[in-house]
Amino acid sequence: MLIEQPPQLYRMLFPNAVWRIENPAQKTVYLTFDDGPIPEVTPWVLDILNQYAVKATFFCVGDNVRKYPDIYRQVIENGHQVGNHTFNHWQGWKHNSKNFLHNISLARKLIDSTLFRPPHGHIWTNQCRRLQNAGYQIIMWDVVTRDYSRFMSPEQVLQNVKRYTRDGSIIVFHDSLKAKKNLQHALPESMEWLLKEGYRFELIPM
């Protein structure tokens, strides 16, 4: 559970980041995808989302946007939201603040968004604070599906969604090669289950 649903103690380290968005009037979830866009996975994700009339937020890696601008445009043209996931999928813990913030700025030149999600959630508190002072909204998560893990089966990924999702959950999937096998089973099944449970899909408010 420490991975699938971050504990309150960890959330307290970043009190101004967004982890969950509760809506007392309606059971709501926020579907997000990290690490794309890539041709092997992202177009399939867009097709599935379109089948269910669901909009999502894609936290894009700047270098992937550079390599696959047509797919990035498809994401936007399909009415989805985009966010910054650094240019090179950098973890803040592994880089000094100057270089880390510069990498994010490189991605910003290609990704027109003030939404930011740190890869793996690894970011120092001072980096987080500086980004917020620069106008970024730090979007974390309430549920990590672990679709990227080679130790997880597609059914286990689905069960993570069923077990941990609650009102206001920001749910993380990945449009990446590592996640492809699990995603192809778990994503449509998850949306089916969430809809049957009465959840409404929304975009993250800006």
C-alpha positions in Angstrom: 0.0 0.0 0.0 3.0 2.3 0.5 3.3 2.4 -3.3 -0.3 2.0 -4.5 -1.6 4.7 -2.2 1.0 7.1 -0.7 0.7 7.4 3.1 -0.4 10.6 4.8 3.1 11.2 6.2 4.6 11.4 2.7 1.8 13.6 1.5 2.5 16.0 4.4 6.0 16.6 3.0 4.3 18.4 0.1 1.3 20.1 1.6 0.6 22.3 -1.4 0.8 19.5 -4.0 -2.5 18.0 -5.2 -2.9 14.3 -4.2 -6.7 14.0 -4.3 -9.7 16.1 -5.3 -12.8 15.3 -3.4 -16.2 16.3 -4.8 -19.0 16.0 -2.2 -21.7 16.3 -4.9 -20.5 13.5 -7.2 -18.1 10.4 -7.0 -15.3 11.6 -9.2 -11.9 10.3 -10.4 -9.1 11.8 -12.4 -7.4 9.5 -14.9 -3.8 10.4 -15.7 -1.1 8.9 -17.9 2.7 9.3 -17.4 5.8 9.0 -19.7 4.4 9.3 -23.2 3.6 10.1 -25.9 5.0 7.1 -27.9 3.6 5.5 -31.1 3.4 2.0 -29.6 1.0 2.8 -26.9 -0.5 6.4 -26.8 -2.7 6.1 -29.9 -4.2 2.9 -28.5 -4.9 4.7 -25.2 -6.6 7.6 -27.1 -8.8 5.1 -29.0 -9.9 3.4 -25.7 -10.6 6.7 -24.0 -12.6 7.8 -27.0 -14.7 4.6 -26.9 -15.7 5.4 -23.3 -16.0 9.2 -23.9 -13.4 9.7 -21.1 -11.0 12.6 -20.9 -7.7 12.3 -19.1 -4.5 14.2 -18.3 -1.3 13.1 -20.0 2.0 14.0 -18.2 4.3 14.1 -21.1 8.1 13.7 -21.3 9.4 16.6 -23.4 11.8 14.5 -25.4 9.0 12.2 -26.4 7.0 15.2 -27.5 10.0 16.4 -29.6 10.2 13.0 -31.2 6.5 12.4 -31.8 4.8 15.8 -32.2 1.9 14.3 -34.2 0.9 12.0 -31.4 1.2 14.9 -28.9 -1.2 16.9 -31.2 -3.6 13.9 -31.2 -3.7 14.0 -27.4 -4.7 17.7 -27.4 -7.0 17.4 -30.4 -8.9 14.6 -28.7 -9.7 17.1 -25.9 -7.3 15.7 -23.3 -5.2 17.7 -20.8 -1.4 17.8 -20.8 1.2 18.3 -18.1 4.9 18.5 -17.8 6.9 15.4 -16.8 10.4 16.9 -17.4 12.3 16.8 -20.6 14.3 13.6 -19.9 12.2 11.9 -17.2 14.5 13.2 -14.5 13.9 12.4 -10.9 14.5 15.5 -8.7 16.3 13.5 -6.0 19.1 12.7 -8.5 19.7 16.3 -9.7 20.5 19.6 -8.2 17.7 22.1 -8.3 19.3 24.3 -11.0 19.6 21.5 -13.5 16.3 19.9 -12.6 14.4 23.2 -13.1 16.2 23.8 -16.4 15.1 20.3 -17.6 11.5 21.2 -16.7 11.9 24.5 -18.6 13.1 22.7 -21.7 9.9 20.6 -21.6 7.8 23.7 -21.1 8.9 25.0 -24.5 7.0 22.0 -26.0 4.3 21.4 -23.4 2.0 24.4 -22.9 0.9 23.6 -19.3 1.6 24.7 -15.8 0.7 21.2 -14.5 3.7 19.3 -13.3 4.2 15.8 -12.0 7.7 14.7 -10.9 8.8 11.3 -12.3 8.3 8.7 -9.6 7.2 11.5 -7.3 10.8 12.0 -6.4 11.4 15.7 -5.8 13.0 17.7 -3.0 10.8 20.1 -1.0 12.8 23.1 -2.1 12.4 22.1 -5.8 8.7 21.7 -5.2 8.5 25.2 -3.6 10.5 26.8 -6.4 8.3 25.3 -9.0 5.2 26.5 -7.2 6.6 30.0 -6.9 7.2 29.9 -10.7 3.4 29.2 -11.2 3.4 25.4 -11.5 0.7 23.3 -9.9 2.3 20.0 -8.6 0.1 17.1 -9.3 0.8 13.9 -7.4 -1.6 11.0 -7.1 -3.9 9.0 -4.8 -3.6 5.6 -6.7 -0.7 4.2 -8.5 -1.8 1.2 -10.6 1.7 -0.2 -10.9 1.0 -1.1 -14.5 4.7 -0.5 -15.3 5.9 -3.4 -13.0 7.0 -6.7 -14.6 6.2 -8.3 -11.2 2.5 -7.4 -11.6 0.0 -9.3 -13.7 -2.7 -7.4 -15.7 -5.3 -8.7 -13.2 -3.3 -7.4 -10.2 -3.1 -4.0 -11.8 -6.9 -4.0 -12.2 -7.3 -5.1 -8.6 -5.2 -2.1 -7.5 -7.7 0.2 -9.1 -10.6 -1.6 -7.4 -9.0 -1.8 -4.0 -7.6 1.7 -3.7 -9.8 4.0 -5.7 -12.1 6.4 -3.7 -13.9 9.6 -4.4 -11.4 12.2 -5.7 -8.7 9.7 -6.5 -6.1 10.8 -9.0 -5.2 7.5 -10.7 -1.9 6.9 -12.5 -1.5 4.7 -15.6 1.5 4.9 -18.0 1.4 5.1 -21.8 4.8 3.4 -22.0 6.3 0.2 -23.3 6.9 -1.2 -19.8 3.2 -0.8 -19.1 1.8 -1.9 -22.4 0.8 -5.5 -21.6 -0.8 -4.7 -18.3 -2.4 -1.6 -19.6 -4.2 -3.3 -22.5 -6.1 -5.4 -20.0 -6.4 -3.2 -17.0 -7.3 0.2 -18.6 -10.6 -0.8 -20.3 -11.6 -3.1 -17.4 -10.9 -0.3 -14.9 -13.0 2.2 -16.8 -15.8 -0.4 -17.0 -15.7 -1.0 -13.3 -15.4 2.7 -12.4 -18.4 3.6 -14.5 -20.5 0.8 -13.0 -19.5 2.0 -9.5 -20.9 5.4 -10.4 -17.7 7.4 -10.8 -17.5 10.4 -13.1 -14.3 11.1 -15.0 -13.0 14.7 -14.8 -10.0 16.7 -15.8 -7.8 18.2 -13.1 -8.9 21.8 -12.4 -6.4 24.5 -13.2 
